[in-house]
Amino acid sequence: MPSPIALTSPPRQESIFKKKRSPSYLAAMRSAQSYLIALSEADARARVRDSASTTSTTVLSLSSSPTTSSEDTVLNDTPYDNSDGLAYPITPPTSEQVVSADHLQFGFCANERYRYTSAHKAGTKFKDAHEQDPPYYILLTTYLGYLFLICVGHLRDFFGKRFHPTFYRHLLPFDGYAPLNSDFDSFYTRRLKARIDDCFSAPVTGVPGRTIMLLDRESKDYNNTFSLTGTTTRGLNISSYNYLGFAQAQGGCADAVEEGLRRFGISTCGARLEGGTSELHVTAEALVARFVGHEDALISSMGFATNSTIIPALVSKGCLLISDELNHASIRYGARLSSANVRMFKHNNMESLESLLREVISQGQPKTHRPWKKILLVVEGLYSMEGTLVNLPGIMELKKKYKFYLFVDEAHSIGAIGPNGRGVADYFGVNPRSIDILMGTFTKSFGAAGGYVAGSKALISRLRLRGHGSVHPSQLPTWMDLPPSLRDGSEGRMRLQRLAFNARYLSRGLAKLGFITYGHTDSPIVPLLIFNTGKMCVFHRMMRARKTPIVVVVVAYPATPLVLSRVRFCVSAAHTKDDIDTVLGACDEIGDVLDLKHLPGERWPLERIMDNATELVNMED
């Protein structure tokens, strides 16, 4: 099927009922029917596949060969079958950090032109991410779509309770018991989300690296239940928080983990020290503190628990916690547990924050108007749903003026941005010790598990309640035999520069194609706005049904506002420039079919974007 490429959007000033469509747009609409028919046929073939088969059909397969049953294809001298567009034959570069990796887990890219250093230009003003509104007819049709679904859902509930009461037993009084969940509480889940449940929580297996293996499933009861078909589909993974590409089954990091388990075991993790902390914990905490630039650090078992348990230890009754309105649920949960007063300000809006600070400082505590015991401002370095970076320079100016404590959650920014990968402080050139508490996780960029907080020695000791009696090492354990490229940081710099290039290329490429995206161009999270929920699920299915399947994450209400449904691309250093080209090409084609290109301004054809990728990345904001 030819790829319908629309270079210009239809006129937006005319009435939607009298709008004249361009020839390319009309061609895209005619091709939509054939595309959906092909998608339906592919799904039908998937349903009748032999359950004993371990790979997908040729159309949906991304294994290196249609008859290959192994999950991963290791780079060797055997020619690659490029039918899937992923395992293409190349000559690997001579650098050891890529030769030792499987190409399906970490893509080889020796071209030094495809590198970029992520950093805020010193002396320039930080620019807020501009959120472009769609045409009014998009908002109107989105609201009408929700209205239609709600009306139909209530009609089905009304007649279903009377003619099929057995299906509604869990929502009706039964045997003297009231229903645990009312039909109102579960209405959205049953009548709206259930229609697109095939787009969420897809089971996977193996390493979520450059590609990911999906376990195929089907539903015979309209998404109420799913059953595995026994087959798998490998897709290009643009959905995981694998920012630096360390989700690999091979390489120096994987070898170090294996050696650590062999030496210390899974549960004991070395000799126990005072307070229940092991030798490995002490080493890891010292390395974290050294990496982020603080005196000391405290490691927790998981990122969510770090926020929800550390925040109550920092503030309590009589304190004020100021939170960005888009902060993560773990921060909100920790704020509720703390018993402190909580106030919110508009997302990344320094005028709103300063106005709030003036009010709360002048008024003091409610009723008594006594001064606050302490004021703690909690923000995120990189907001995972919006792709926006915190305005750290603006916050630091307010911090000097109003004397509050600052807590920065760097779950997504640590290891992902900055010339050295040390988060927003590194990106903006701010001294990390001027930030009172730096929080982060190991689950995104570092491909591990757990979370940490870093700060002054006195603060971390207070959070521990008592310090541990051990000398903090300043280097890796001697038994950890990492490759030289990992020890000297050259591989880390390479991955950071590849990640920065991929992020800017995808973000700017989508904008030049005419898509509305959110966030900053240096963010590895690139949200593409879909608006209409029906288009969102079709976009997801079309991306997966391509010859080279692309696995994406779609997000809708209540995780986003009602009319701001989106696709959230998560870029990785494991992706090559060709991978980003594949994503751009798929978005370009599907965007024409579904009428998703609503960004005003100059548009480039796909070929121009691909040929001028380096110039596009290096353009000034």
C-alpha positions as CSV (number, residue, x, y, z in Angstrom):
1,M,0.0,0.0,0.0
2,P,1.5,3.4,-0.9
3,S,2.2,5.7,1.9
4,P,-0.1,8.7,1.8
5,I,2.0,11.7,2.8
6,A,0.2,15.0,3.4
7,L,2.5,18.0,3.1
8,T,-0.1,20.6,4.0
9,S,-3.1,20.4,6.3
10,P,-6.7,21.2,5.2
11,P,-7.8,24.8,5.8
12,R,-8.7,25.4,9.4
13,Q,-10.7,28.6,9.1
14,E,-13.6,27.0,7.2
15,S,-16.6,25.3,8.8
16,I,-16.1,21.7,9.5
17,F,-19.2,20.9,7.5
18,K,-18.0,22.8,4.4
19,K,-14.4,22.0,4.6
20,K,-12.6,21.3,1.4
21,R,-10.2,18.4,1.6
22,S,-6.9,18.3,-0.3
23,P,-6.3,15.5,-2.8
24,S,-3.6,13.9,-0.6
25,Y,-6.0,14.0,2.4
26,L,-8.8,12.4,0.3
27,A,-6.3,9.7,-0.9
28,A,-5.4,9.1,2.7
29,M,-9.1,8.6,3.7
30,R,-9.6,6.2,0.8
31,S,-6.5,4.2,1.9
32,A,-7.8,4.1,5.5
33,Q,-10.4,1.6,4.6
34,S,-7.9,-0.7,2.9
35,Y,-5.5,-0.3,5.8
36,L,-8.2,-1.3,8.3
37,I,-9.3,-4.2,6.1
38,A,-5.7,-5.4,6.0
39,L,-5.5,-5.0,9.8
40,S,-8.6,-7.1,10.2
41,E,-7.3,-9.8,7.9
42,A,-4.0,-9.9,9.8
43,D,-5.9,-10.3,13.1
44,A,-8.1,-13.1,11.6
45,R,-4.9,-14.9,10.5
46,A,-3.5,-14.6,14.0
47,R,-6.6,-16.2,15.5
48,V,-6.3,-19.3,13.3
49,R,-2.5,-19.8,13.7
50,D,-1.3,-23.2,14.9
51,S,-1.1,-23.0,18.7
52,A,2.0,-25.1,18.7
53,S,3.9,-22.4,16.7
54,T,6.3,-20.2,18.6
55,T,6.5,-17.4,16.2
56,S,4.0,-15.1,14.6
57,T,2.9,-15.1,11.0
58,T,5.3,-13.6,8.4
59,V,3.4,-10.4,8.3
60,L,3.6,-9.8,12.1
61,S,7.0,-11.4,12.7
62,L,10.1,-9.6,13.8
63,S,12.3,-12.6,14.5
64,S,15.4,-12.8,12.2
65,S,13.8,-15.7,10.4
66,P,10.2,-16.8,10.1
67,T,11.2,-20.2,11.3
68,T,13.5,-19.1,14.1
69,S,12.1,-20.1,17.5
70,S,14.8,-18.5,19.7
71,E,13.8,-15.2,21.3
72,D,17.0,-13.3,20.5
73,T,19.3,-13.4,17.5
74,V,23.0,-13.0,18.4
75,L,25.2,-11.0,16.0
76,N,27.5,-13.4,14.0
77,D,28.8,-14.0,10.5
78,T,25.5,-15.5,9.3
79,P,23.6,-13.1,6.9
80,Y,20.5,-11.6,8.4
81,D,17.0,-11.9,7.0
82,N,15.8,-8.3,6.8
83,S,12.1,-9.2,6.3
84,D,11.2,-7.6,9.6
85,G,13.3,-4.4,9.2
86,L,15.1,-4.9,12.5
87,A,17.8,-7.5,12.2
88,Y,19.5,-6.0,9.2
89,P,23.1,-6.9,8.3
90,I,25.7,-4.3,9.1
91,T,29.4,-4.1,9.9
92,P,29.7,-3.5,13.6
93,P,32.0,-0.8,14.7
94,T,35.2,-1.8,16.4
95,S,34.4,-0.3,19.8
96,E,34.0,-3.1,22.4
97,Q,30.9,-1.8,24.0
98,V,28.8,-2.5,21.0
99,V,30.4,-5.6,19.6
100,S,29.6,-7.5,22.8
101,A,25.9,-6.6,22.5
102,D,23.1,-8.3,20.7
103,H,21.8,-6.0,17.9
104,L,18.2,-6.7,18.8
105,Q,18.9,-5.5,22.3
106,F,21.1,-2.5,21.5
107,G,21.3,-1.2,18.0
108,F,24.8,-0.6,16.5
109,C,25.5,3.0,15.3
110,A,29.1,4.0,14.5
111,N,28.2,7.2,12.8
112,E,29.5,10.0,15.1
113,R,27.3,12.5,13.4
114,Y,24.3,11.0,15.2
115,R,25.4,12.3,18.6
116,Y,24.3,15.3,20.6
117,T,25.2,16.6,24.1
118,S,22.1,17.4,26.2
119,A,22.7,20.7,28.1
120,H,21.0,24.0,28.7
121,K,22.9,26.8,27.0
122,A,24.5,29.0,29.7
123,G,23.2,32.6,29.8
124,T,20.0,31.8,27.9
125,K,16.5,32.0,29.4
126,F,14.7,28.7,30.0
127,K,11.8,28.4,27.7
128,D,8.6,26.8,28.9
129,A,7.2,24.1,26.6
130,H,4.4,25.6,24.5
131,E,1.2,23.5,24.4
132,Q,-0.5,23.9,21.1
133,D,-4.3,23.6,21.0
134,P,-5.9,21.5,18.3
135,P,-8.6,22.8,15.9
136,Y,-12.0,23.3,17.5
137,Y,-13.6,20.5,15.4
138,I,-11.2,18.0,17.0
139,L,-12.3,19.0,20.5
140,L,-16.0,19.0,19.5
141,T,-15.8,15.6,18.0
142,T,-13.9,14.2,21.0
143,Y,-16.5,15.5,23.4
144,L,-19.3,14.1,21.2
145,G,-17.6,10.8,21.1
146,Y,-17.5,10.6,24.9
147,L,-21.1,11.7,25.1
148,F,-22.2,9.0,22.7
149,L,-20.2,6.3,24.6
150,I,-21.7,7.4,27.9
151,C,-25.3,7.4,26.6
152,V,-24.9,4.0,25.0
153,G,-23.3,2.6,28.2
154,H,-26.1,3.8,30.4
155,L,-28.7,2.3,28.0
156,R,-26.9,-1.0,28.1
157,D,-26.8,-0.9,31.9
158,F,-30.5,-0.1,32.1
159,F,-31.7,-2.9,29.9
160,G,-29.0,-5.3,31.0
161,K,-30.0,-5.2,34.7
162,R,-33.5,-6.1,33.7
163,F,-32.9,-8.8,31.0
164,H,-29.5,-10.2,32.0
165,P,-29.3,-9.8,35.8
166,T,-26.7,-12.5,36.2
167,F,-24.2,-10.4,34.4
168,Y,-24.8,-7.5,36.8
169,R,-24.9,-9.5,40.0
170,H,-21.7,-7.8,41.3
171,L,-23.3,-4.4,40.9
172,L,-26.7,-5.3,42.5
173,P,-27.7,-6.1,46.1
174,F,-27.6,-9.9,46.5
175,D,-28.6,-12.1,49.4
176,G,-28.7,-9.2,51.8
177,Y,-25.3,-7.8,50.8
178,A,-24.8,-4.4,49.2
179,P,-22.6,-4.4,46.1
180,L,-18.9,-3.8,46.8
181,N,-18.6,-1.6,43.8
182,S,-21.4,0.6,42.5
183,D,-22.2,0.7,38.8
184,F,-21.3,4.4,38.8
185,D,-17.8,3.8,40.2
186,S,-17.0,1.1,37.6
187,F,-18.9,2.7,34.7
188,Y,-15.8,4.1,33.0
189,T,-13.9,0.9,33.4
190,R,-16.7,-1.3,32.1
191,R,-18.1,0.9,29.3
192,L,-15.2,2.9,28.0
193,K,-11.8,1.5,29.0
194,A,-12.9,-2.1,28.3
195,R,-13.4,-1.3,24.6
196,I,-9.7,-0.6,24.3
197,D,-8.2,-3.0,26.9
198,D,-6.3,-4.8,24.2
199,C,-4.0,-1.7,24.0
200,F,-3.0,-1.9,27.7
201,S,-1.0,-4.4,29.9
202,A,0.2,-6.5,27.0
203,P,2.2,-9.5,28.4
204,V,5.9,-9.5,27.3
205,T,8.8,-11.8,27.8
206,G,12.6,-11.3,27.6
207,V,14.6,-8.1,27.7
208,P,12.8,-4.8,27.0
209,G,15.7,-3.5,24.9
210,R,15.7,-2.0,21.4
211,T,13.1,-4.7,20.6
212,I,10.6,-6.4,22.8
213,M,8.8,-9.8,22.6
214,L,5.1,-9.7,23.0
215,L,3.0,-12.7,23.9
216,D,0.1,-12.7,21.5
217,R,-3.3,-12.9,23.0
218,E,-7.0,-12.8,21.9
219,S,-10.3,-12.1,23.4
220,K,-13.6,-13.9,22.5
221,D,-15.8,-11.9,25.0
222,Y,-15.1,-8.3,23.9
223,N,-12.0,-7.7,26.1
224,N,-13.5,-9.1,29.3
225,T,-10.9,-11.8,29.4
226,F,-7.9,-12.6,27.3
227,S,-6.2,-15.9,26.4
228,L,-2.7,-16.4,25.1
229,T,-2.5,-17.9,21.5
230,G,0.9,-19.5,22.2
231,T,2.6,-17.3,19.6
232,T,4.9,-14.3,20.0
233,T,5.6,-11.1,18.1
234,R,8.8,-9.1,18.3
235,G,8.3,-5.4,17.9
236,L,10.5,-2.2,17.9
237,N,10.3,-1.1,21.5
238,I,9.5,2.6,21.8
239,S,7.6,2.2,25.0
240,S,10.1,1.3,27.8
241,Y,12.0,3.6,30.2
242,N,15.2,2.1,28.9
243,Y,16.8,5.5,28.4
244,L,20.5,4.4,28.3
245,G,19.8,1.0,26.8
246,F,21.1,-1.0,29.7
247,A,18.2,-3.5,29.5
248,Q,20.6,-6.1,27.9
249,A,21.2,-9.7,28.6
250,Q,24.8,-9.3,27.6
251,G,27.6,-6.9,28.3
252,G,29.6,-5.6,31.2
253,C,26.6,-4.6,33.4
254,A,24.9,-8.0,33.0
255,D,28.2,-9.7,33.8
256,A,28.7,-7.6,36.9
257,V,25.2,-8.5,38.2
258,E,25.8,-12.2,37.5
259,E,29.1,-12.0,39.4
260,G,27.5,-10.2,42.3
261,L,24.8,-12.9,42.7
262,R,27.5,-15.6,42.5
263,R,29.5,-13.9,45.2
264,F,26.8,-12.7,47.6
265,G,23.7,-14.6,46.8
266,I,20.2,-13.3,46.2
267,S,18.9,-12.8,49.7
268,T,22.0,-12.2,52.0
269,C,23.9,-9.7,49.8
270,G,27.0,-9.9,51.9
271,A,27.9,-9.5,55.5
272,R,25.4,-7.6,57.6
273,L,26.5,-4.4,59.2
274,E,25.0,-2.5,62.1
275,G,21.4,-1.4,61.4
276,G,20.7,-4.1,58.9
277,T,22.6,-2.5,56.0
278,S,24.9,-4.7,54.0
279,E,28.4,-4.0,52.6
280,L,27.0,-3.7,49.1
281,H,24.4,-1.1,50.3
282,V,27.2,1.0,51.8
283,T,29.2,0.9,48.6
284,A,26.2,1.7,46.4
285,E,25.1,4.6,48.6
286,A,28.6,6.1,48.5
287,L,28.7,5.7,44.7
288,V,25.3,7.3,44.3
289,A,26.4,10.3,46.5
290,R,29.5,10.7,44.5
291,F,27.7,10.5,41.2
292,V,25.0,13.1,42.0
293,G,27.4,15.4,43.8
294,H,26.1,15.2,47.4
295,E,27.7,14.2,50.7
296,D,25.7,11.1,51.4
297,A,22.8,9.0,50.0
298,L,20.2,6.5,51.3
299,I,19.0,3.6,49.2
300,S,15.5,2.2,49.3
301,S,13.9,-0.9,47.9
302,M,11.8,0.9,45.3
303,G,11.2,4.3,43.9
304,F,7.5,4.7,44.9
305,A,8.4,3.7,48.5
306,T,11.3,6.2,48.5
307,N,8.9,9.2,48.0
308,S,6.1,7.8,50.2
309,T,8.3,7.1,53.1
310,I,11.0,9.8,52.9
311,I,8.6,12.8,52.5
312,P,6.8,12.0,55.9
313,A,10.3,11.9,57.5
314,L,11.1,15.4,56.2
315,V,7.9,17.3,57.0
316,S,5.1,16.9,59.6
317,K,2.3,18.8,61.2
318,G,3.0,22.5,61.2
319,C,5.0,22.3,58.0
320,L,4.0,23.3,54.5
321,L,4.6,21.2,51.4
322,I,4.3,22.9,48.1
323,S,3.8,20.6,45.1
324,D,3.7,21.0,41.4
325,E,0.2,20.1,40.2
326,L,1.5,17.3,37.9
327,N,3.7,15.6,40.5
328,H,3.7,11.8,40.6
329,A,1.3,9.8,42.7
330,S,4.1,8.6,45.0
331,I,4.8,12.3,45.9
332,R,1.1,12.9,46.6
333,Y,0.9,9.7,48.7
334,G,3.9,10.8,50.8
335,A,2.4,14.2,51.2
336,R,-0.8,12.8,52.6
337,L,1.1,10.6,55.0
338,S,3.2,13.5,56.3
339,S,0.2,15.4,57.9
340,A,1.7,18.6,56.6
341,N,-0.4,21.3,54.9
342,V,-0.2,20.8,51.1
343,R,-0.6,23.6,48.5
344,M,-0.1,23.2,44.7
345,F,0.9,25.6,42.0
346,K,0.4,25.5,38.2
347,H,2.8,23.2,36.4
348,N,6.2,24.8,36.0
349,N,4.7,28.3,36.3
350,M,7.1,30.5,38.3
351,E,4.6,33.3,38.6
352,S,2.1,31.0,40.2
353,L,4.7,29.6,42.5
354,E,6.0,33.0,43.6
355,S,2.4,34.3,44.2
356,L,1.7,31.2,46.3
357,L,5.0,31.7,48.3
358,R,4.1,35.3,49.1
359,E,0.6,34.2,50.3
360,V,1.7,31.3,52.5
361,I,4.6,33.1,54.1
362,S,2.6,36.2,54.9
363,Q,-0.4,34.3,56.2
364,G,1.4,31.6,58.1
365,Q,-0.4,28.5,59.4
366,P,-4.2,28.3,59.2
367,K,-6.1,29.7,62.1
368,T,-3.1,30.5,64.3
369,H,-1.1,32.3,61.7
370,R,2.1,31.2,63.3
371,P,5.1,30.9,61.1
372,W,5.6,27.6,59.3
373,K,8.1,25.2,60.9
374,K,9.5,24.6,57.5
375,I,8.5,25.0,53.8
376,L,9.4,22.2,51.4
377,L,9.0,22.5,47.7
378,V,8.7,19.2,45.8
379,V,9.1,19.1,42.0
380,E,10.1,16.5,39.4
381,G,13.1,16.9,37.2
382,L,11.4,15.4,34.1
383,Y,7.6,14.9,34.1
384,S,6.9,11.5,32.6
385,M,3.4,12.3,31.2
386,E,4.2,15.7,29.7
387,G,7.9,15.4,28.7
388,T,8.6,18.8,30.3
389,L,11.8,19.7,32.3
390,V,11.6,21.6,35.5
391,N,12.4,25.3,35.4
392,L,15.3,24.8,37.8
393,P,17.0,28.2,37.3
394,G,13.7,29.9,38.1
395,I,13.2,27.8,41.2
396,M,16.7,28.5,42.4
397,E,16.2,32.2,42.1
398,L,13.0,31.9,44.2
399,K,14.8,29.7,46.7
400,K,17.4,32.4,47.4
401,K,14.7,34.9,47.8
402,Y,12.1,33.0,50.0
403,K,14.4,30.5,51.8
404,F,12.5,27.2,51.4
405,Y,13.8,23.7,51.1
406,L,13.9,22.0,47.7
407,F,13.2,18.3,46.9
408,V,13.7,17.3,43.3
409,D,12.4,13.9,42.1
410,E,14.8,12.8,39.4
411,A,13.2,9.4,38.7
412,H,13.2,10.1,34.9
413,S,15.9,12.7,34.6
414,I,18.8,11.0,36.4
415,G,21.0,9.3,33.9
416,A,19.0,10.6,31.0
417,I,19.8,14.3,30.6
418,G,22.8,16.5,31.2
419,P,26.3,16.3,29.6
420,N,27.3,13.7,32.2
421,G,23.9,12.2,32.7
422,R,23.6,13.5,36.2
423,G,20.1,14.9,35.9
424,V,18.7,18.4,35.8
425,A,21.4,20.0,38.0
426,D,23.9,18.8,35.4
427,Y,21.7,19.9,32.5
428,F,21.3,23.5,33.8
429,G,24.8,23.8,35.3
430,V,23.5,24.2,38.9
431,N,25.6,23.1,41.9
432,P,23.8,19.9,43.1
433,R,24.5,20.8,46.8
434,S,22.3,23.9,46.4
435,I,19.4,21.4,46.1
436,D,18.6,20.1,49.5
437,I,17.2,16.6,48.6
438,L,17.8,14.8,45.3
439,M,15.7,11.7,44.8
440,G,16.0,9.2,42.0
441,T,15.5,5.6,40.9
442,F,17.5,2.9,39.3
443,T,14.6,1.5,37.3
444,K,14.8,3.8,34.3
445,S,18.2,4.8,33.0
446,F,20.2,2.2,35.0
447,G,18.2,-0.9,34.2
448,A,18.1,-2.0,37.9
449,A,15.6,-1.7,40.8
450,G,15.3,0.5,43.8
451,G,15.4,4.2,44.7
452,Y,17.6,6.7,46.6
453,V,17.7,10.1,48.2
454,A,20.9,12.1,48.4
455,G,21.7,15.2,50.5
456,S,23.9,16.4,53.3
457,K,25.5,14.0,55.8
458,A,23.4,15.4,58.6
459,L,20.1,15.0,56.7
460,I,20.8,11.5,55.5
461,S,21.9,10.4,59.0
462,R,18.6,11.8,60.3
463,L,16.7,9.9,57.8
464,R,18.5,6.7,58.8
465,L,17.8,7.6,62.5
466,R,21.4,6.6,63.1
467,G,24.4,6.3,60.8
468,H,26.2,3.2,59.8
469,G,29.7,2.6,61.1
470,S,31.6,2.2,57.8
471,V,34.1,4.1,55.7
472,H,32.5,5.1,52.4
473,P,34.5,3.8,49.4
474,S,35.0,6.1,46.5
475,Q,35.4,3.5,43.7
476,L,33.8,0.3,42.4
477,P,34.5,-3.0,44.2
478,T,37.7,-4.6,43.1
479,W,35.9,-7.8,42.1
480,M,33.6,-6.0,39.6
481,D,35.5,-6.6,36.4
482,L,33.9,-4.1,34.0
483,P,35.1,-3.5,30.5
484,P,37.5,-0.5,30.2
485,S,34.9,1.5,28.2
486,L,32.5,1.2,31.2
487,R,35.1,2.0,33.8
488,D,36.5,5.1,32.0
489,G,33.0,6.4,31.1
490,S,33.4,6.5,27.4
491,E,30.5,4.1,26.8
492,G,28.3,6.1,29.1
493,R,29.1,9.3,27.2
494,M,28.3,7.5,24.0
495,R,25.0,6.3,25.2
496,L,24.1,9.8,26.6
497,Q,24.9,11.4,23.3
498,R,22.9,8.8,21.3
499,L,19.9,9.3,23.6
500,A,20.0,13.1,23.2
501,F,20.2,12.8,19.4
502,N,17.3,10.3,19.2
503,A,15.1,12.4,21.5
504,R,15.6,15.7,19.6
505,Y,15.3,14.0,16.3
506,L,12.0,12.3,17.1
507,S,10.5,15.3,18.8
508,R,11.5,17.7,16.0
509,G,10.7,15.2,13.2
510,L,7.2,14.8,14.5
511,A,6.7,18.5,14.7
512,K,7.9,19.0,11.1
513,L,5.5,16.3,10.0
514,G,2.7,18.4,11.5
515,F,1.9,16.5,14.8
516,I,1.2,18.3,18.1
517,T,3.7,17.1,20.7
518,Y,4.3,18.2,24.3
519,G,7.4,18.6,26.3
520,H,11.0,19.9,25.7
521,T,13.1,18.8,22.8
522,D,15.8,17.4,25.1
523,S,13.3,15.1,26.9
524,P,13.5,11.4,26.1
525,I,9.8,11.3,26.6
526,V,7.9,12.5,23.6
527,P,4.1,12.7,24.0
528,L,2.2,12.8,20.6
529,L,-1.3,14.2,21.1
530,I,-4.2,12.1,19.6
531,F,-7.1,13.8,21.4
532,N,-9.8,11.4,20.3
533,T,-9.8,8.2,22.3
534,G,-11.1,6.1,19.4
535,K,-8.2,7.3,17.3
536,M,-5.8,6.5,20.1
537,C,-6.6,2.7,20.1
538,V,-6.6,2.5,16.3
539,F,-3.2,4.2,16.3
540,H,-1.9,1.6,18.7
541,R,-3.3,-1.3,16.6
542,M,-2.0,0.1,13.4
543,M,1.5,0.5,14.8
544,R,1.6,-3.1,16.0
545,A,0.1,-4.4,12.7
546,R,2.8,-3.0,10.5
547,K,5.4,-5.2,8.7
548,T,7.8,-3.9,11.3
549,P,5.6,-3.9,14.4
550,I,6.1,-0.9,16.7
551,V,5.2,-1.2,20.4
552,V,3.9,2.1,21.8
553,V,2.2,3.2,25.0
554,V,-1.1,5.0,24.7
555,V,-2.4,7.1,27.6
556,A,-6.0,8.3,28.2
557,Y,-8.2,9.6,31.0
558,P,-7.8,9.5,34.0
559,A,-4.0,9.6,33.6
560,T,-4.5,12.6,31.3
561,P,-7.3,15.2,30.9
562,L,-10.3,13.9,29.2
563,V,-9.6,15.4,25.7
564,L,-5.8,15.1,25.8
565,S,-5.3,11.4,25.0
566,R,-1.9,10.7,23.7
567,V,0.8,8.3,22.6
568,R,3.9,8.5,24.7
569,F,7.1,7.6,22.9
570,C,10.0,6.7,25.2
571,V,13.3,7.0,23.3
572,S,16.4,5.0,24.2
573,A,20.1,5.1,23.4
574,A,19.6,1.6,22.1
575,H,17.7,2.9,19.1
576,T,19.5,3.7,15.9
577,K,18.8,6.6,13.6
578,D,17.1,4.0,11.3
579,D,14.8,3.0,14.1
580,I,13.6,6.6,14.6
581,D,13.1,6.9,10.8
582,T,10.9,3.8,11.0
583,V,8.8,5.4,13.8
584,L,8.6,8.7,11.9
585,G,7.5,6.9,8.7
586,A,4.8,4.9,10.5
587,C,3.5,8.1,12.2
588,D,3.5,10.0,9.0
589,E,1.4,7.3,7.2
590,I,-1.0,6.7,10.1
591,G,-1.3,10.4,10.8
592,D,-2.6,11.0,7.4
593,V,-5.1,8.1,7.7
594,L,-6.4,9.2,11.1
595,D,-6.2,13.0,10.5
596,L,-3.8,13.7,13.4
597,K,-1.6,16.5,11.9
598,H,-2.9,19.7,13.3
599,L,0.2,21.7,14.1
600,P,0.3,25.0,12.2
601,G,3.5,26.2,10.5
602,E,6.0,24.8,8.0
603,R,5.9,21.1,7.2
604,W,8.6,19.0,5.8
605,P,8.2,15.8,3.7
606,L,9.4,12.6,5.4
607,E,12.4,12.3,3.0
608,R,13.6,15.8,3.8
609,I,13.4,15.1,7.5
610,M,15.4,11.8,7.2
611,D,18.0,13.4,4.9
612,N,18.5,16.4,7.2
613,A,18.4,14.7,10.6
614,T,21.7,16.1,11.8
615,E,20.8,19.7,10.9
616,L,17.3,19.3,12.4
617,V,18.8,18.1,15.7
618,N,21.3,20.9,15.9
619,M,18.9,23.7,15.2
620,E,18.4,26.3,17.9
621,D,15.2,26.1,19.9
